[in-house]
Amino acid sequence: MIKITPIIPKRRLIDPRRQQQAIDLGLADAAAGALVDFESTAATWEHDPSFFVKPIANGVLVGTKDDVWNMLDKGTKAHDIVAKRIALRFPGGPYRPKTRPGFIGSQSGGPSGDMIFRPRVHHPGTKPRGWSKMIRKKWQSQLGRFVQKRINEAMR
């Protein structure tokens, strides 16, 4: 007769709660990195958009509700701007944008020259910067590495 005795580990090898916590920590790590990228797009601005990190089903949402940031991210069509009072007031001369399409970050720049007063102007529109798509692509590609690191830590 053969006797079989099971070998039972002292602790569970795979604890679903610890695994879920590890996944959540990996998502939080990636979200923190994405938040840094979002903030870097407006680092040199006088206007200070606020960004948020919000847990959602099966992930984390990083973004902003700031109108200026979203207009630059998505771009704008050419449009006329009409003064509500007497005239529009803005610096003339060459303008150096602080941001550019295809680049996560911001740099020095802005308007220069004497003040110009006009009752209306035609704005040529803004090329979309595409930050949200670039940041999502960057951090989604690295997400597996962050989650795996946290799972490995949880297994120790």
N, C-alpha and C positions, 0 to 999 in steps of 0.2 A: 504494500500500500504506500502511496505517495501522499505526503502531507504538504500542502501549500499554505504558506503564511504571508499575508500581504504586508508590504512595507508602506507604512503610512507616514508621510512627512509631518513634522511637528507643527509647521505652519502651512497655510495655503500657499501654493506657488503663485497662483494667479488670483488676486483679490480684485473683483470687479470694481469695487469702490476706489481702491488705490489706483487702478488703471484709469478710471474716469477722472480722478484728481490729477493724474499725470497729464492726461490729454488736455484738461482745462488749463493747467500750468503752461504747457507748451503753446496753447493758443494765446494765453496772456503774454508770454514772452514775445511771440511774433507780433501781437497787437502793439506792444510797447515799442518795438522797432519801427512799425508802420507809423505810429504816432510821432516819433522823432522825425521821420521823413515828411509827414504832413506839416509839422511845425517848421521845418527847415525851408519850406516853400515860401513862407511869409516872414522869415527871420529878420529881414532888413526893412520891412514895411513900417510906416508910421501907423497905419491901420493895423489893429491887432486882432485877427480872427481867433475865435476859440474853437478847439477841436474836442471831440469826445470819443470815448471807447465804450461800446455798449454790447453786452452779451446778447446774442440772438440764438434761435434754434440752430444747432449744429455749427456754431461759429461765433465770431466776434465782428462787430461793425465798427470801423474807425472812420470818422468823417467830420464834417462841419455843416452848419446851416447858414454860414456866412455868405451873403449875396455877392460880395466883391470876389471872394475866393472862388465861388462856384462859377461866376461869369468868366473869370480867367481860365478856370479848368476846362470849361466847355466851349469858350470862345463866344464872340458876339458878331452879329451881322452889322454891316454899315447902317448908320442911323443918324438922324438929325437930333440935335440937342438945342432946345429953345429956353431962353432965360425966363424964369418965373417972375422976376422983378425987372430991373432996368437992363442989366447986362450980365453975361457970363464973365468970370474973371479967372484967368489961368496964365501960368508962365509960358512964354513963347520960347523960341529957340529950339535947338535940337533936344530931343527927348531920348534918354537911354533907359529902356525897360529894365526893371530889377529882376525879371524872370523871363524865361524863353521856353518855347515848345521843346519837348523831349529832354528836359533837364529837371531833376528833382533838387531844388534848392533855390536860393535867391542871392543876389549880389548887390553891390552899390549901384546906384543909378538914379533916375528921376529927371525932372524937368530942369532946364536952365534958361536964362534969358530974361528979358524984361516982361512985365505983366502986360497981358493983352486983354482988351475988353471987347466983347462982341455980343450982339443980341441973339445970335444963333450960330451954331457951327455944324459942320457935317463930319461926324466921326467915321473913320474908315472901317471900323470894326476891329476885333481882336482875334488873333489866331489862337486856337485852343491850345492850352499848355498840356493837357492830358495827364495831369499829375495823378488823379485817382486811378486811372487804368494802369499807369506805370507802377505805382506803389502796390496796387493789388497784385499785379503779375510778379513783382519782385518778392513780396512776402508769401504769396501762395507757393512759389517755387521753393522757399526755404522752410515752410511750415513743417514738413515731414521730419526734417532734421531737429527742429525744436521739440516736437512731440516725442520723437524717439529718444532724445537725450533725457527728457523727463521720465519716460517709461523705464529706461535703463536705471535711473536713480531710484525709482520706486521698487524695482526688483531686487535691489541690494539688501 
